[in-house]
Amino acid sequence: MLSPEGNTALSSDPRWGIFRAGAGEPLPSLYVHVPFCPFRCAYCDFDFTTRTASVDAYLAALAVEVRAVGGMLHPETLFFGGGTPSLLSEGAFARLADTLRAEISWDRVAEWSIEVNPETVTPEKACAWKGLGVTRVSLGAQTFSDERLAALGRRARAADALGAWEILRAAGFKNLNVDLIYGIPGTGVSEWREDLDAALALGPDHVSVYALTVEEKTPLGIHVRRGETIPVSEELSAALYQEAVERLSGGGLLRYEVSNFARPGEECRHNLNTWHGGEYLGCGASAASFVGPMRGANVRGEGLYRKAIAQKRSAFRSERTLDSAERLRERVVLGLRLAEGVPEGDVQAAGLEGDVERLIADGFLTVARGRVAPTDRGFHFADTISAACV
Ligand code: SF4
């Protein structure tokens, strides 16, 4: 494992202090944020920019951060999210991959996921990703209707998603995910069923479904505020979610987390580590880290991120330090998002028996074989469970 001592840049990164103070176990997961997008989706509140002229400067800053903190890692999983990681050219992606391989112990990496948008997938890029060691690709299809894609402000059309899927399979990717969004204003169960069926027709290994959330400062949020767009009702949203559960399970994709469905054995290991309360390191603008008892994130905005690195400052800001009781409680709350649930003993150790008993009485949770897990109702109201347990 590399040490930071030879690297004076960012040596004050608070993650090192807490890492050294802990058991010194290297972290098993790395998230890398690639914040560039070719356009803005109407609903997006993520940390992204369309100023793609900064890509090279950003990747140079990212390399500095990876050199400074990569020694904390011995990763089993990598996840490149965004933004649109697939916007990077083959050359830029290869440079980033080379930096990671040079700075991080690589022998345990078993899963390397990247998020891609359909219109940016080419045969050349897909082959390059495969050749560099990417094992899992998540395709942001969102819907297979051109009309609904236009309503979301997406640039890709349904044909782009189908084409990208073919390219990815032809490049040899076995583990592919489709991201879908439900609850697009003006649509109901029949439109959603079409999207689910179109996704299942691809033969995916994993499907993620997300309710469209209306964020205030997005173009969608502004339309809703002006009354030009009416969000779907809670009741319809619940019916759409239930439709996804039934249709996807009928297609062999089992719900293992609130929003995630997979063929057995194809669950996303990287995200499972997070839901199991495991540690991870995040590099790049706004990337979150959980090191020892400390949670925090890098500054949001690729410009501010580059500025911090250029000034040899860490971009990381600590947000909370958890004591052991808080950490256990958090692990239980995260675990209650999973179909496998959590052991009853952990619920007791976390002092959450009273909250959990009420949630069982209200039909949100159930107990089986010594584990507490969400019911169908609990999956749909996962936020209610989290709020009740804090
Ligand atoms: S592609 Fe993703 S990150 Fe980029 S604008 Fe659209 S939703 Fe946001």
Boltz pocket constraint, residues with backbone or C-beta under 6 A from the ligand:
constraints:
  - pocket:
      binder: B
      contacts: [[A, 36], [A, 37], [A, 39], [A, 40], [A, 41], [A, 44], [A, 45], [A, 46], [A, 47], [A, 48], [A, 82], [A, 83], [A, 84], [A, 117]]
      max_distance: 6.0
